[in-house]
């Protein structure tokens, strides 16, 4: 399906912003083991995939492996899960997986696009941007994908939600 030009521009901006900040997730894990890990995206195999590594760069491990692009990993506050967005099902959707890459689950499903997941400080909700209503708006949902609710409503477009710690 064709995505709106505005959403494509927003995704481009989101990816460029990630490159500038070094693809560091906006929420850092709080458990000692997870706090020493870094999640990142790489196109070293020809398309965007999610990887993790130790804080010293060792033990780089690919968590996703598919022909689509998986982008912008965000750690859950407890370090047990990683949210990201992917176009593996034909358009951008929000996914979560366990920190070891298992249990990859799609949380959103619509004909437009969803991107930029950000965990709430308590890990119970995920904020994201979506083009589902014709404009890019900020939404929030429970961490299991339920109760998706639009928070903003304007014609200019709203991007990159981030929770206060």
Buried (B, 14 or more C-beta within 10 A) or exposed (E): EEBBEBBBEBBEBBBEBBEEEEBEBBBBBBBEEBEEBBBBBBEEEEBBBBBBBEEEEEEEEBBBEEEBBBBBBBBBBBBBBBBBBBBBEEBBBBBBBBBEBEEBEBBBEBEBBBBBBBBBEEBEBBBBBBBBEEBBBBBBBBBEBEEBEBEBEEEEBBBBBEBEE
